[in-house]
């Protein structure tokens, strides 16, 4: 049954911090207690309260209906991941039926049918999905995507045939649990295949060693459930620790970011994560003087999903100190879908610890040393590798580097994916025979903590210097008054004279004088701060592409630029 009040936190409940072999075993145990999920709507209203006992019963019932529809164990099915009871029930129904779900994104706010059908079709094809399920409003689009992918069934879960109770096949620890598409999956999506064993290993490391979860904890999230930080971090991981969870749609946060803080305050949330831009939005839209706002219960304000930016986070802490928010609650983290989710978390109760680095020296030879002035940059320490896992920073020849030297990050451990589903070539390129994963990230170690500095594929080589594109973007966004976070994308292209630096800048103005001043200001600033000559191009408001987690997609921005997609965005 559902209730009209939030599911309780229940600090006195029986508590088991982990040790489950499968996700279904974790839900079976959670179903014996009073905790569960509370789902909210676009205006922050309570939509449904779903105890874990009810979720388990519904999921087992739906599992028999999936099998009655002709699906078989180890089939893959696409699930459009709305933040609602249908998606959550269907995801767990797949676990009980030993079917492998692949969470799929919702349409982009400004996207059209054709782009969405193409995107979902590619994902279904990559997963070799037998069926796809989603809301009735999207069913025509899903049927078109299914037709292009050769997926035989496209329906709502309400259309599944009735089926009597039946014995269900017990999943094993080495069974697939789900296929997770990375947030940047568009043209050639590759799904990460995560087993129950890897998921449970990561959940245990996150809850026991990283977050140090107790029975008194409560999770709150607006993150999308088709992204690993939303799905694993704020559905599967807290469920494995029997935490009550408050979930609101991502669209609610986008429209009214302060609903997130209101929910933490009202329900006394203790654990909630966001990329840096989420904290930045809240700092710009409100402050800690709002009547009744109390953030003193928030003990883990996690930062992940993108490069952790100290400026916006410190601004948030200052704005909401009056509401009881403590800057020591910040917990920078590092991870990726290929490792289920998290790999490192900064020590609790320490807040942000960052190095202010001489950018010229780092760009020249990768050596990290203290810096000051305009050619310095703050990089945040994201904690040591989880117990039972390993992390190395290596140079281009594969040699392990010492601390304070930038190199490529490699990891190994029980949380890693089994494979990129159906793509042995991509799997072999990313994972060595002895289990090391090439993350594709750059970073360095400092006192045993990893400090990510960027993506290797985004690094720009200019005149013998390794230039980090996010440095250029953040400089422009923070120092040009008319720009906001997410308004700038920097990348290089091949030109006759070698690599050319292109900087795309979103503008909200069609005034020629304003546009020229913006172009000149950005070019002059990057010349002064970074010593680079940039080709600055203006594009329309909200036209720079983002991943499903809200991060700038530089690779897609570059591809769109080369295809000429931005030429007509803003009138000259």
GITAWO-V169121 format. One record per helix or strand. SS is the DSSP state (a for helix, b for strand). FROM is the first residue (numbers start at 1). LEN is the number of residues. Records with the same first field share a line. If there is no record, write none. Layout:
SS->FROM-LEN ; FROM-LEN
This chain:
b->3-1 ; 36-5 ; 46-6 ; 76-5 ; 100-5 ; 131-3 ; 153-3 ; 176-6 ; 191-5 ; 218-4 ; 244-5 ; 271-4 ; 300-4 ; 330-6 ; 342-4 ; 354-5 ; 367-1 ; 370-1 ; 376-5 ; 384-2 ; 390-5 ; 400-1 ; 405-1 ; 407-6 ; 419-2 ; 431-1 ; 437-10 ; 449-7 ; 460-3 ; 465-3 ; 488-8 ; 498-10 ; 534-7 ; 546-1 ; 552-1
a->23-8 ; 52-17 ; 85-13 ; 113-15 ; 136-14 ; 157-3 ; 196-15 ; 228-13 ; 250-6 ; 258-10 ; 276-10 ; 310-10 ; 321-3 ; 327-3 ; 337-3 ; 359-7 ; 424-7 ; 456-3 ; 469-11 ; 512-19 ; 554-9
